[in-house]
Structures are given as structure tokens and as C-alpha cells.
Amino acid sequence: MSGLDDLLKFLACAPSEQQWSFHILEIISLMFRDQTPELLVNAGQMRSAQEKQKDMQELELLRQKELAEKRSRTLLRGAR
């Protein structure tokens, strides 16, 4: 989301930026150094059903709150 990957790819591939290629390799190796294979495998997995259910409940509560606020504004406007 930050665009760091695009910047690293550009610096690694652009002929005019060839002087930075070893620095890019070092950055990438440091990024992956502390990560275990298990962490890398789990990074791409989907969220658990429990997490999804919790998010759905929170979303539903927010929708209900929003509808209640909308109704109260409508009632206030009608009373004027």
C-alpha cells in the first residue's frame, strides 16, 4: 500500500539506477531475514471464520447505529 515495492522494483530494474542494485538486494534480504517459512506461508492465508464473524457483527452494529441516527434526524426535521 505504501508503494515501497514499486520503488524497490524500479531501483532494481532501471538501467539508470544500476548503482543501487546491491543496496536493494540487501534491503530485501534484511526484510526476509527475521521471517520464518511458517510466517511466510501463513501471511497469504485467509482470515479465520471467527475473525470474519466478529467483523460482520461489528459491521451490523455500525449499520444499526447509523440507521437509528438517520431516523432521529428525520424525526427532528419533521417536527420543525
Secondary structure, 3 states (H helix, E strand, C coil): CCCHHHHHHHHHHCHHHHHHHHHHHHHHHHHHHCCCHHHHHHHCCCCCHHHHHHHHHHHHHHHHHHHHHHHHHHHHHHHC
